[in-house]
Structures are given as C-alpha cells and as structure tokens.
Amino acid sequence: MLKALTVSEAKPKLGSLLDKAGNGQSVYLRRKERLYRIELVAEIEPIPARPFGYFNIEGDDQWSHSPTPPVLALPPSNDTRTPVGHSPLQNPPAGH
C-alpha cells in the first residue's frame, strides 16, 4: 500500500513535499476517500505567432493579395416551391 498523507499532515510539510515531487519522487495526498498525486509538470511553451502567408504553398498566390478569402456566392436557385407556412395567394412575392 502506498504512503499517502492527509491534507492536515501535508500542510506543514508542503514545501518539502513539493521538493520531493520536483525530484521525481511520488507524493500522494488523501482527502476523505479520494487519492491525489503531486507531480512536477513541464512548462508548456506557447505556439509562436505566424506571419500572414506563412502556410502558403510556393507558387500558390490565390490569397496573397487579400487579407481575407473572398465570399463565395451560391448560384441563383431555380426552386419555385412555396416556403412552408406561406400561401402564394395570401402573400404574393414582391414584383408579381
């Protein structure tokens, strides 16, 4: 069985427990029925910012002159069906 300290036992020794965890030793705390492990976590380096165009493929200048991609329009619809809840006799479309 592993040695786990209660929170009350760990409070006065917290500094030395952190030193143990920093040296790779296992440190466990118990609070009620739950078991916790204290361990050293490696610091995560942030992902560096990339300048605009960093991921462009050489020779592919499709987006190179525009800071945002163009909005692609849908082709006009030939759908003549009446939307649900609308009667062509009650609300005729504008211009008819």
C-alpha positions as CSV (number, residue, x, y, z in Angstrom):
1,M,0.0,0.0,0.0
2,L,1.3,3.4,-0.9
3,K,2.0,6.1,1.7
4,A,-0.5,8.9,1.5
5,L,-0.6,11.9,3.8
6,T,-3.8,13.6,4.9
7,V,-4.2,17.2,4.0
8,S,-3.7,18.1,7.6
9,E,-0.4,16.2,7.7
10,A,0.8,17.7,4.5
11,K,0.2,21.4,5.3
12,P,3.2,22.0,7.5
13,K,5.4,19.9,5.1
14,L,4.2,21.3,1.8
15,G,7.5,22.9,0.8
16,S,9.5,19.6,1.3
17,L,6.7,17.6,-0.4
18,L,7.0,19.8,-3.5
19,D,10.8,19.4,-3.4
20,K,10.3,15.6,-3.4
21,A,7.8,15.8,-6.3
22,G,10.3,18.0,-8.1
23,N,13.0,15.4,-7.7
24,G,10.7,12.7,-9.3
25,Q,9.6,11.0,-6.1
26,S,5.9,10.0,-5.7
27,V,3.9,12.2,-3.3
28,Y,0.3,11.3,-2.5
29,L,-2.3,13.1,-0.5
30,R,-5.6,11.6,0.7
31,R,-8.7,13.6,1.4
32,K,-11.7,11.6,2.5
33,E,-11.9,8.6,0.0
34,R,-10.0,10.4,-2.7
35,L,-6.3,10.0,-3.5
36,Y,-4.3,12.8,-5.1
37,R,-0.8,12.8,-6.6
38,I,1.5,15.8,-6.6
39,E,3.9,15.8,-9.5
40,L,6.1,18.3,-11.4
41,V,4.6,19.4,-14.7
42,A,6.7,20.6,-17.5
43,E,6.0,24.2,-18.6
44,I,4.3,24.3,-22.0
45,E,5.7,26.8,-24.4
46,P,3.1,28.9,-26.4
47,I,2.9,28.3,-30.1
48,P,4.6,31.3,-31.8
49,A,2.5,33.6,-33.9
50,R,2.9,33.0,-37.6
51,P,3.0,36.0,-40.1
52,F,0.3,36.2,-42.7
53,G,1.0,33.9,-45.6
54,Y,3.3,31.6,-43.5
55,F,1.5,28.5,-44.6
56,N,1.1,29.5,-48.3
57,I,2.4,26.9,-50.7
58,E,5.1,28.4,-53.0
59,G,3.6,29.4,-56.3
60,D,0.0,29.4,-54.9
61,D,-0.8,33.1,-54.6
62,Q,-4.5,32.7,-54.6
63,W,-5.0,34.5,-51.3
64,S,-1.8,36.5,-51.3
65,H,-3.4,39.9,-52.3
66,S,-6.4,39.7,-50.0
67,P,-6.2,39.5,-46.2
68,T,-9.4,37.5,-46.1
69,P,-10.7,34.9,-48.5
70,P,-13.5,36.1,-50.8
71,V,-17.1,35.2,-50.0
72,L,-18.3,32.5,-52.3
73,A,-21.8,33.2,-53.6
74,L,-24.3,30.4,-54.3
75,P,-25.7,30.2,-57.8
76,P,-29.2,31.5,-58.3
77,S,-31.9,29.0,-57.4
78,N,-34.5,27.8,-59.9
79,D,-36.6,26.5,-57.0
80,T,-40.2,27.7,-57.4
81,R,-41.7,25.9,-54.4
82,T,-43.6,28.0,-51.9
83,P,-41.9,28.1,-48.4
84,V,-43.8,26.3,-45.6
85,G,-46.4,28.4,-44.0
86,H,-46.8,30.7,-47.0
87,S,-49.6,30.6,-49.5
88,P,-48.8,32.1,-52.9
89,L,-52.4,33.6,-52.9
90,Q,-52.1,35.3,-49.5
91,N,-48.6,36.8,-49.7
92,P,-47.5,37.1,-53.4
93,P,-43.8,37.6,-53.8
94,A,-42.8,41.3,-54.4
95,G,-42.8,42.3,-58.1
96,H,-45.6,39.9,-59.1
